[in-house]
């Protein structure tokens, strides 16, 4: 028996989600403990029934709860010009939201 799932779009990326899934997405405006509704649903599969949007399904939505605000691994940005003593080192950590699909 196939598990019911949907494909949603958030933060310019697409995610395959099912009820009970936990995933990390681009930072959302709501605080931890709050809820969010994704209305950009591209595909919904329930049993043997598959609905495909063009580009989105009208009236379809996926609800999720924001569990925490997390940050990604540190990335080093290093600028260097040879022969001129120019060196700049900077770090960056991208903010994300950890969500749980209801």
N, C-alpha and C positions, 0 to 999 in steps of 0.2 A: 504494500500500500504506500503510495507516494505521500510525502509530507506537504502540507499546504505552505505556499510561500508567495512572496511578492518581490518585485524589483522596484526599488525607490531611487529617487535622485535627490541628493542633498550636497551642498558644497561643491557642485560641479562634478561629482562622482556618482557612480551607480553602485548600489548594494543589494545583494540578495538577502532578504530577511524572512524569518519565520517567527512564530510566536515563541517567546522565551529566549530568543537570541540576545547575546550581549556583544556589542561592537563599538568600535571607536571611529567617530566621524569628525569632520571639521567642526570647529568651535561653534556652538549654537548660542543664541542670545539669552536663553532662559538659565536660571540658576540650578544648582544641584538639588535634587528632590522634586523639581518641577516636572511638568509633562510637556510633550511636544507632539504636534500632529503633522505628519508628512502627507501632503496632498498631491505631490508629484509622483504618482504611481504609474510606472510604465507597463507592468505586466502583473497579472494576478492568476495563480494556479490553485485550484481547489479540487482535490480528487482528480477526476479525468477532465474537468472543465478548465480551459485556459482562455483568459481574456487578454487581448493585446491592445494597447492604446495607440493613438495616432496624434501626437506623441504620448499624451497622457490619458488615463482612464477617467471619464467624467464621474464625479461623485465618489470615487474610491479614496480611501485614506488609511494610513497606518499610524497607530498611536504608540508612543514610547515614553519611557520615564528616564530622565537624566539622572544617572547615578553619581557622576563625579566629573570635575574638570581636571583633565590630565595634560601633561606636556610630553612631547616626543623626545627622542634622543638629541643630544646637543650636536649641532653641525658647526664646523669651523669655517669661517669666511676669512681667507687670507689673501691680501692684495700685495703685490710685489712688483717693483720696477727694478730691473737690473741696472747696475752702475750708478744709481742715484741715491742710495741709502733710503729708499722708500719701502717701508714695510708696515702693514696694518693688519692686526689680528683681531677678529671679532667672533663671538659665538652667538648662536641662535637656537632657541627651542620653540618649536611650533605648538600652539595651544590646540587641544582637542577636547571633545566631549565624549564621555563613555555613556552609552545608552543601553537600555534594556527594553526590547520590544514586548509590548503587552499582548 
